[in-house]
Amino acid sequence: MSEENEKTYLWHCVRARDARGLIRFLVEALGFEEVVVHEIDGTVAHAELSWPLGGGVMLGGVRDAVSLPQPGTAAAYVVTNDPDGLFERAVKAGATVNAPLHDSDHGSRDFSILDPEGNLWSFGTYRGQARS
């Protein structure tokens, strides 16, 4: 197994009332990259969007009353090297600002927005505490 295949990435998972609309927002407003979209009877059953720094988001439309997680209930923190540029891009695309761009007390440059489904997306430069 190659070193690349041994890496583990975190995949954030969400459900959407309008999965196509959410995909469009995540790609156009935030810079995710569409990898694959599978539909069943005209509904997005499974989609994968990659994040340029690794990992990504998997999402699907609501297909029944027990689809989990419920739309609008997710929250994620995403590492970015350019929070200022990403914030400007998101606002220009019409994102709802939850917390404006700011410097945190732990040394990160952060902001957060709500997507059209009501999910909270936080972006910043904090990469987590280094493992010892």
Protein Blocks (a to p, Z undefined) as FASTA:
>chain_A
ZZklmpccdddddddfblmlmmmmmmmmnopacfbdcdeehiafbdcdddfkggcddddd
dfbfklccdehiaccddddfblmlmmmmmmmnopacfbdcdddfkopacdddddfkopac
dddfbebjadZZ
